């Protein structure tokens, strides 16, 4: 499998068409345990953008009616190998689950609601880059520059992408 990365590390690999197939398999597994509670399941992040170099970790978003009582989903997702990860940010519109051991993390699953800005912005960003290859290439180059600048250290790498991501979301809001 072309997925897996040590926690806290950034490594970029060329786009792999297998990522879309892996997502489809995972989506079907989630549908089978969530049933109608899954209002939407999306492949997001760089692995969802054809041609984009990416960290080899599959990003999924699952929309549910509400996330306040997420423990019911925690037990469901545990059957698929996902673990709940606490995040102390209070302004968050999602709950994070991870799959794979810390030295070989393969999946991030974010549970959110379909009306959240978190849901909307992730889809806008993905769709805009898919439909605007010139901006996707700009993002790919930025990712490589930051990888080199920060020697694979994740926190600064992630923070320094934020302005670019916000600018793409703003462009996408005007187009879509």
N, C-alpha and C positions, 0 to 999 in steps of 0.2 A: 504494500500500500504506500502511496506517496504522501501520507500524512504522518505527523509526529514531530514534536519539538519540545525541548526542555523548557520548563517554566522560566519566565523572565528573560529569555534569550530571543534575539531577533536574527533570523536567517531567512533570506528570500530565495525561492526557487522558481524556475520558469513555470508558467501556467501548465496545468495538467488537465486534459479533458476528462480524466477519471474522476475529478472532483465533483463534477455535475452528476455522474452516475452514483458516487458514494452518497451525495446529498439525497438523490431519489430513493435509495435504499433506506437511509435514515428517516426520511420523511414518512415513508410507508410504515416503518416501525412505530414512529411517534403517533401517527394516525390510528394505528391498531390499538394502542393503549389509551389514547386520549379520547377517541371517538369524536362526538360532536362538541366536546369541550375545546378542541383545537379549532379556532375560528380562522386560522391562517398559519401556514408554515412556509417560511421563506429562507432561501440561501442568500446570505449577504456577505459583505466583506470582500476582500480581494480575490478569494478563491471562486467567487461568483461572477467575476468579470473576465470573459474570455480574453486571453493574451496577457493578462496582468500577472507580473511576478508577485509572489505572495509568501507569507509565512505558511508553512504547511499545516495549518490548523483550520478545520472547517467551521465557519460561523453560521449558525442557524438562529432564526427568530421564530418563536411560537407565540401566536396571539391567543389569549384567553379572555374571558369576560372580565375578570378581575384578578389581581395578583396579591391582594391583601392576605388571603388565606392560602398561600402557595404551598403549604406543607402537603396537601393532597397530591400536588403535582410532583413534589420531591419523592414521595414513595413510588409513584408511577415511573418516574425517570430513573430511579435507582435500578429498576428491573432491566433497563437498557444500558446500565453501566455509568450513568451520570451521577455526579456528586454535587450537592449544593455548595456554593462558595459565598460566604458572607462578604458584603461590601458595606463599609460604614458610612458611605455618602448618603445623606438624608434626602437629597433632591432627585434620587434615582427613580426612573420609570420602568425598571426591569429587575429581574432576579436572575442571577448567573448560575449556570450549571456547567461543569467541566467533565470531560471524558478522557480517560487515559491517565497513566501515572505522571507524576510531576516531571520525570525525566523524559517523557514521551507523550506529551499532551496532544490529542488528536482532534477534539471537538470543543467548541464553546457554544452553549445553547443559552439564549437569552429569552426568558419568559416575560412577556409584556402584554399590553392591551392594544387592540387595533386602532384606537383613537389617540394613542400617545404620540407625542412628538418624536420619541425614540423610534417607534415603528416607522412613522412617516419619513423621517430623515434618513434612516438606513436604506429604505427602498428608493428614495429620491436619489441619493448618492450613487447607489449601484446602477440604477437605470440610466442616469445621466451619463456616467462613464461608459456604459455599454453603447449608448447612442452617439457619443462624442469621442471618437478615438484620439483626437488631438489632445484632449484634456486627460484622457486615460494615460497617454504616453507621458504627459507632463507629471502626472502622479507617480508613474512607475519610476521616472528619473529622480524625483524627489525622494522616494523611498530608498533608492540606492545611495543617494548622497547622504541621507541621514544615517543609513546603516554604516557607511564608511566613517562618517563624522563621530558617531557614538560607539563604534566598535561592537555593535550588536547589543548594547545596553538598552533595554526596553523602555524605561520610563521616559527618558529624554526623546527617544525616537518617536514615541507615541505623541508626546506633547507637541513636538515640532511639526507634526502633520496637521494639527488641529485647525490652523488658520486656512490651509488649503482646503480641507474638508468643508469648513464653514462656507468658504467662497463658492464651492461647487454646489452645496445645498442651496445657497441663495440663487445661483444661476438656474438650478433645477426648478425651484419654486416659480420662477418667471416663465419657464418653458412648459412645465407639465401642469 
